[in-house]
Protein backbone atom coordinates (compact mmCIF):
# COMPACT_ATOMS: atom_id res chain seq x y z
CA UNK A 1 0.00 0.00 0.00
CA UNK A 2 1.02 3.57 -0.58
CA UNK A 3 1.86 5.39 2.61
CA UNK A 4 -0.60 8.21 1.96
CA UNK A 5 -3.45 5.70 1.74
CA UNK A 6 -3.00 4.47 5.29
CA UNK A 7 -5.61 5.39 7.88
CA UNK A 8 -4.81 7.33 11.03
CA UNK A 9 -2.93 5.28 13.59
CA UNK A 10 -1.26 5.76 16.95
CA UNK A 11 -2.08 7.97 19.89
CA UNK A 12 -0.84 11.15 18.21
CA UNK A 13 2.57 12.78 17.98
CA UNK A 14 5.74 11.01 16.96
CA UNK A 15 5.57 7.39 15.73
CA UNK A 16 1.92 7.99 14.83
CA UNK A 17 0.19 8.74 11.54
CA UNK A 18 -2.32 11.56 11.31
CA UNK A 19 -3.47 10.71 7.80
CA UNK A 20 -1.30 13.46 6.30
CA UNK A 21 2.06 12.75 4.70
CA UNK A 22 4.20 15.91 4.69
CA UNK A 23 7.34 16.08 2.58
CA UNK A 24 9.91 18.68 3.69
CA UNK A 25 12.68 20.00 1.46
CA UNK A 26 15.50 21.67 3.38
CA UNK A 27 14.70 20.01 6.68
CA UNK A 28 18.17 20.21 8.23
CA UNK A 29 18.54 23.97 8.08
CA UNK A 30 17.96 26.32 11.00
CA UNK A 31 14.23 26.74 10.40
CA UNK A 32 13.81 23.22 9.02
CA UNK A 33 14.67 21.54 12.31
CA UNK A 34 11.97 23.51 14.11
CA UNK A 35 9.39 22.84 11.42
CA UNK A 36 10.12 19.12 11.52
CA UNK A 37 9.90 19.12 15.30
CA UNK A 38 6.47 20.74 15.10
CA UNK A 39 5.31 18.37 12.36
CA UNK A 40 6.48 15.43 14.45
CA UNK A 41 4.22 16.63 17.25
CA UNK A 42 1.18 17.42 15.12
CA UNK A 43 1.42 15.15 12.08
CA UNK A 44 3.49 12.19 13.20
CA UNK A 45 4.54 11.12 9.68
CA UNK A 46 6.73 13.11 7.32
CA UNK A 47 9.64 12.83 4.97
CA UNK A 48 12.69 15.08 5.12
CA UNK A 49 14.91 15.64 2.10
CA UNK A 50 18.28 17.36 1.98
CA UNK A 51 19.04 15.97 5.41
CA UNK A 52 19.27 13.02 7.79
CA UNK A 53 16.79 13.94 10.53
CA UNK A 54 13.58 12.32 9.39
CA UNK A 55 11.20 9.43 9.64
CA UNK A 56 12.08 8.46 6.07
CA UNK A 57 15.56 9.50 4.89
CA UNK A 58 16.40 10.57 1.36
CA UNK A 59 19.19 12.44 -0.37
CA UNK A 60 18.74 14.33 -3.62
CA UNK A 61 20.19 17.08 -5.79
CA UNK A 62 18.09 20.17 -6.42
CA UNK A 63 19.14 20.34 -10.07
CA UNK A 64 17.99 16.75 -10.66
CA UNK A 65 14.38 17.37 -11.68
CA UNK A 66 13.66 13.65 -12.07
CA UNK A 67 14.74 13.01 -8.48
CA UNK A 68 12.60 15.91 -7.24
CA UNK A 69 9.61 14.54 -9.12
CA UNK A 70 10.10 11.08 -7.65
CA UNK A 71 10.40 12.41 -4.11
CA UNK A 72 7.09 14.28 -4.00
CA UNK A 73 5.07 11.23 -5.10
CA UNK A 74 2.29 10.21 -2.69
CA UNK A 75 2.67 13.39 -0.64
CA UNK A 76 -0.34 15.23 0.76
CA UNK A 77 1.65 18.35 1.65
CA UNK A 78 5.02 19.53 0.36
CA UNK A 79 6.97 22.22 2.22
CA UNK A 80 9.89 23.92 0.48
CA UNK A 81 12.30 25.49 2.98
CA UNK A 82 15.29 25.51 0.64
CA UNK A 83 16.84 28.92 0.18
CA UNK A 84 20.21 30.59 -0.15
CA UNK A 85 21.36 33.97 1.13
CA UNK A 86 24.50 34.10 -0.98
CA UNK A 87 25.72 32.66 -4.26
CA UNK A 88 28.37 29.96 -4.56
CA UNK A 89 30.23 28.41 -7.47
CA UNK A 90 27.80 25.49 -7.33
CA UNK A 91 24.49 27.35 -6.94
CA UNK A 92 23.38 30.79 -8.07
CA UNK A 93 20.40 32.67 -6.62
CA UNK A 94 18.36 31.77 -9.68
CA UNK A 95 19.14 28.06 -9.37
CA UNK A 96 18.21 27.86 -5.69
CA UNK A 97 15.52 30.51 -5.29
CA UNK A 98 13.83 30.29 -8.70
CA UNK A 99 14.50 27.13 -10.70
CA UNK A 100 14.55 24.85 -7.66
CA UNK A 101 11.12 26.01 -6.42
CA UNK A 102 9.80 25.80 -9.99
CA UNK A 103 10.91 22.15 -10.24
CA UNK A 104 9.28 21.30 -6.91
CA UNK A 105 6.05 23.10 -7.83
CA UNK A 106 5.89 21.39 -11.23
CA UNK A 107 6.44 18.00 -9.63
CA UNK A 108 3.67 18.68 -7.11
CA UNK A 109 1.29 19.59 -9.94
CA UNK A 110 2.20 16.53 -11.99
CA UNK A 111 1.72 14.14 -9.06
CA UNK A 112 -1.51 15.68 -7.81
CA UNK A 113 -0.15 16.93 -4.49
CA UNK A 114 -2.92 18.69 -2.62
CA UNK A 115 -0.92 21.39 -0.84
CA UNK A 116 2.36 23.18 -1.49
CA UNK A 117 3.87 25.64 0.98
CA UNK A 118 6.75 27.72 -0.40
CA UNK A 119 8.95 29.85 1.85
CA UNK A 120 10.02 33.16 0.31
CA UNK A 121 11.15 36.28 2.20
CA UNK A 122 9.71 39.51 3.50
CA UNK A 123 10.50 42.42 1.15
CA UNK A 124 10.66 40.12 -1.90
CA UNK A 125 10.28 42.46 -4.86
CA UNK A 126 11.19 42.08 -8.52
CA UNK A 127 12.24 45.74 -8.56
CA UNK A 128 14.42 45.53 -5.44
CA UNK A 129 18.02 46.71 -5.53
CA UNK A 130 18.93 43.42 -3.86
CA UNK A 131 19.69 40.54 -6.22
CA UNK A 132 18.63 38.14 -3.46
CA UNK A 133 15.23 39.77 -2.99
CA UNK A 134 14.66 39.91 -6.74
CA UNK A 135 15.36 36.18 -6.96
CA UNK A 136 12.91 35.53 -4.12
CA UNK A 137 10.18 37.45 -5.96
CA UNK A 138 10.94 35.55 -9.16
CA UNK A 139 10.71 32.31 -7.19
CA UNK A 140 7.21 33.21 -6.00
CA UNK A 141 6.11 33.85 -9.59
CA UNK A 142 7.65 30.57 -10.76
CA UNK A 143 5.83 28.60 -8.04
CA UNK A 144 2.49 30.24 -8.79
CA UNK A 145 2.91 29.60 -12.52
CA UNK A 146 3.32 25.88 -11.92
CA UNK A 147 1.05 25.51 -8.87
CA UNK A 148 -1.49 28.36 -8.58
CA UNK A 149 -2.89 27.14 -5.24
CA UNK A 150 0.51 27.21 -3.53
CA UNK A 151 0.75 29.01 -0.21
CA UNK A 152 3.51 31.63 -0.25
CA UNK A 153 5.11 32.51 3.09
CA UNK A 154 7.21 35.64 3.51
CA UNK A 155 8.98 35.57 6.88
CA UNK A 156 11.08 38.42 8.21
CA UNK A 157 14.54 37.72 9.66
CA UNK A 158 14.13 34.72 11.95
CA UNK A 159 15.77 34.58 15.37
CA UNK A 160 16.40 31.69 17.73
CA UNK A 161 19.20 29.86 19.46
CA UNK A 162 21.03 28.94 16.23
CA UNK A 163 20.16 32.09 14.28
CA UNK A 164 22.21 34.45 12.15
CA UNK A 165 20.52 37.48 13.69
CA UNK A 166 21.36 37.97 17.38
CA UNK A 167 24.38 35.67 17.16
CA UNK A 168 25.60 37.71 14.20
CA UNK A 169 25.67 40.93 16.19
CA UNK A 170 27.13 39.27 19.27
CA UNK A 171 30.09 38.05 17.21
CA UNK A 172 30.56 41.50 15.67
CA UNK A 173 31.10 42.91 19.16
CA UNK A 174 34.58 41.40 18.99
CA UNK A 175 35.55 44.09 16.48
CA UNK A 176 37.75 46.73 18.14
CA UNK A 177 35.59 49.67 17.02
CA UNK A 178 32.18 48.15 17.68
CA UNK A 179 29.44 46.96 15.34
CA UNK A 180 29.45 48.74 11.96
CA UNK A 181 25.99 50.13 11.22
CA UNK A 182 24.96 52.25 8.25
CA UNK A 183 23.74 55.60 9.62
CA UNK A 184 24.27 54.03 13.06
CA UNK A 185 21.36 51.73 12.30
CA UNK A 186 18.83 54.50 12.81
CA UNK A 187 17.44 54.35 9.28
CA UNK A 188 16.93 50.59 9.15
CA UNK A 189 13.99 48.92 10.83
CA UNK A 190 13.70 45.15 11.37
CA UNK A 191 10.79 43.17 12.83
CA UNK A 192 12.33 39.73 13.45
CA UNK A 193 10.26 36.57 13.89
CA UNK A 194 10.81 33.86 16.51
CA UNK A 195 11.63 30.53 14.87
CA UNK A 196 9.16 28.54 16.98
CA UNK A 197 6.33 30.87 15.93
CA UNK A 198 7.37 30.33 12.33
CA UNK A 199 7.30 26.54 12.79
CA UNK A 200 3.86 26.64 14.40
CA UNK A 201 2.52 28.72 11.53
CA UNK A 202 3.83 26.30 8.91
CA UNK A 203 2.44 23.30 10.78
CA UNK A 204 -0.97 24.98 11.06
CA UNK A 205 -0.98 25.61 7.31
CA UNK A 206 -0.65 21.90 6.59
CA UNK A 207 -4.04 21.16 8.18
CA UNK A 208 -5.96 24.26 7.11
CA UNK A 209 -7.04 24.33 3.48
CA UNK A 210 -8.15 27.96 3.72
CA UNK A 211 -4.48 28.94 3.45
CA UNK A 212 -4.21 27.53 -0.10
CA UNK A 213 -3.49 30.11 -2.78
CA UNK A 214 -2.75 32.86 -0.26
CA UNK A 215 0.37 34.84 0.56
CA UNK A 216 1.29 35.26 4.24
CA UNK A 217 3.71 37.72 5.79
CA UNK A 218 5.10 36.54 9.12
CA UNK A 219 6.95 38.95 11.39
CA UNK A 220 7.33 39.98 15.02
CA UNK A 221 5.47 42.75 16.79
CA UNK A 222 8.38 44.90 17.98
CA UNK A 223 10.41 47.02 15.59
CA UNK A 224 14.16 47.23 16.20
CA UNK A 225 16.55 49.62 14.46
CA UNK A 226 19.46 47.61 13.10
CA UNK A 227 21.49 46.87 10.02
CA UNK A 228 21.30 43.33 8.76
CA UNK A 229 21.53 41.28 5.57
CA UNK A 230 20.47 43.52 2.68
CA UNK A 231 20.60 46.79 4.66
CA UNK A 232 16.94 47.53 3.99
CA UNK A 233 14.03 48.19 6.29
CA UNK A 234 11.33 45.58 6.70
CA UNK A 235 8.16 46.59 4.87
CA UNK A 236 4.87 44.85 5.52
CA UNK A 237 1.64 44.67 3.57
CA UNK A 238 -1.25 45.22 6.03
CA UNK A 239 -3.74 43.58 3.68
CA UNK A 240 -1.93 40.24 3.76
CA UNK A 241 -2.68 37.68 6.52
CA UNK A 242 -0.10 36.88 9.19
CA UNK A 243 0.52 34.92 12.36
CA UNK A 244 -2.73 35.97 14.02
CA UNK A 245 -4.74 34.54 11.13
CA UNK A 246 -3.05 31.18 11.75
CA UNK A 247 -3.79 31.16 15.47
CA UNK A 248 -0.18 31.82 16.50
CA UNK A 249 0.57 34.29 19.28
CA UNK A 250 3.76 36.26 18.76
CA UNK A 251 6.54 35.53 21.23
CA UNK A 252 8.23 38.36 23.12
CA UNK A 253 11.60 39.10 21.59
CA UNK A 254 13.08 40.27 24.90
CA UNK A 255 13.03 36.88 26.61
CA UNK A 256 14.30 35.00 23.60
CA UNK A 257 17.11 37.48 22.95
CA UNK A 258 18.36 36.99 26.50
CA UNK A 259 18.21 33.22 26.08
CA UNK A 260 20.16 33.34 22.82
CA UNK A 261 22.83 35.83 23.87
CA UNK A 262 23.81 34.21 27.16
CA UNK A 263 26.14 31.83 25.31
CA UNK A 264 28.26 34.82 24.26
CA UNK A 265 28.95 36.07 27.79
CA UNK A 266 32.68 35.90 28.42
CA UNK A 267 33.34 34.92 24.81
CA UNK A 268 32.59 37.92 22.63
CA UNK A 269 32.12 40.48 25.37
CA UNK A 270 28.34 40.60 25.07
CA UNK A 271 26.65 42.30 27.99
CA UNK A 272 23.64 40.63 29.55
CA UNK A 273 21.13 42.17 31.93
CA UNK A 274 21.25 39.43 34.55
CA UNK A 275 18.32 40.96 36.45
CA UNK A 276 16.23 40.34 33.37
CA UNK A 277 17.76 36.87 33.05
CA UNK A 278 16.64 35.94 36.56
CA UNK A 279 13.06 36.79 35.66
CA UNK A 280 13.28 34.30 32.83
CA UNK A 281 13.05 30.74 34.13
CA UNK A 282 13.90 27.80 31.92
CA UNK A 283 14.14 27.67 28.14
CA UNK A 284 11.54 28.94 25.70
CA UNK A 285 9.11 26.33 24.44
CA UNK A 286 9.23 25.26 20.82
C-alpha angles and dihedrals in degrees: 000000000000113000094235090057094061119109123239113287139174132034094285133273125050120006088023132100120228095188092260122100110202120193115202124199113198095020098155097059125100096273094032094065091055093046091051091048090054093045090050089057097044106027105025096201126065143135124232122203128190089035150052103241103092148099089246116027125215137162124206144159118244092220091055100090093181091057091048090051092050093049097056094053115123093010122141094193130020121196119194112202096157114124141141129216095194138027124251134188088261101045132028124199090257093052095050104030100033116018094036094054089044091055092049093047092048091050091050090052093047093050096044097246109179100214135026123185115192122191114217126158139265111260092028104162132160089218096050120127087228116090089206094054092045090054090050091053091048089050091055091052092048092052093048091048091056099032113021094184094056117130111234117207121196110190124184120228106314122223132196141120095302097034133133092223113067092017089052093058094041090057091047089060087077089072111105095233099042132250113333110232127176107242085356088291092286095119097049122078124192129184103193123199126224111242094227090055088051091051092049091051093052092047091050090052092058092064100036115075092189088078092065115116093010133116118226128196113204121193143138127266101238122073117218126190109231145127116244142151108333096013092239132124120252111254121194133198108225092201093062121086121249144176095313091058088057095050095252120137114215115247121232110257093210097068095043093047090055091049092050098044098049090083089065096057109118091006108069098009095255114166118226127195097230092188087062090044092057090055089057111076121192129342126310115265120248 
